[in-house]
């Protein structure tokens, strides 16, 4: 009996621990993290509609947070399977045959996962372009090289990491995948500039040599304009101080002098008109040159309209001026200007609440 009364306090003391153990054992495990990966079925076809059968592809999926490289082989129906996290992607794909020296086919597209989870990769013929930048036959290390091709079959700027590259210490550069056709390659440094045309062939590694020279034309023109302005000022001062004064009382000579002054004003007006037209002649932009036609061929109709207007404005104009003269909505104008900037055809500089657009002169000389 004494043992019974001693056991009751012990049971009351152990009861909370027993209850806690029971609850912990019956609790449900936490839910697993949701799987946000999606399986993407991509079909690869050539631009002529035929299927890319049993061929190795290199696919780069650029996402918002990371880039993923896939190496896959298509099946008999041209299908390849990708696994991507949810989000938006830029998809670049290449076909490089071991039997050729250059890139063979390229494709670019965009994809949103999971909506629109299937994609079609359209492959267009491509080639590679390697070259060297020279000045008087010597390599120019670190030169800035840009390329412009007439075809818009695929986004070659995205595949090559941009339409510009930097020459290495030996002056060499490489664009690994470009559309087939004639491309214009330009190179420049702080004081040197030049360009050349290169034919990109399917599956081949074409070569180009760019000879760049000192950009002295613009400086020479500026010096000539300055010298002309100083000479005109000197003549005006000489006439003011040393020209003979006519007596005020003699009206007839005064009238004759007025007539003579009127006759002399005509050549001055002609000189002024010639001077006002001079900047347009010296601007260096030739819309009919082979390089200009090659660059214009790569642009949309609205982009060509903007570039031709900049030709008329000596290569530079404000956004508000273009909007007023071309009657293009502000949003559309800005979108096309940003597209030209990405192609390194124009440079946009903030100008208060406005933008100043300037053509890349080396592309249109």
Secondary structure, 3 states (H helix, E strand, C coil): CHHHHHHHHHHHHHHHHHHHHHHHHHCCCCCCCCCCEEEEEEEEEECCCCECCCCEEEEEEECCCCEEEEEEECCCCCEEEEEEECEEEEEEEEECCCCCCCCCEEEEEEEEECCCCCEEEEEEEEEEEEEEEEECCEECCCCEEEEEECCCCCCHHHHCCCCEEECCCCCEEEEEEEECEEEEEEEECCCEEEEEEEEECCCCEEEEEEECEECCHHHHHHHHHHHHHHHHHHHHHHHHHHCCCCCCCCHHHHHHHHHHHHHHHHHHHHHHHHHHHHHHHHCCCCCCCHHHHHHHHCCCHHHHHHHHHHHHCCCEEEHHHHHHHHCCCHHHHHHHHHHHHHCCCEEEEEECCEEEEEECHHHCC
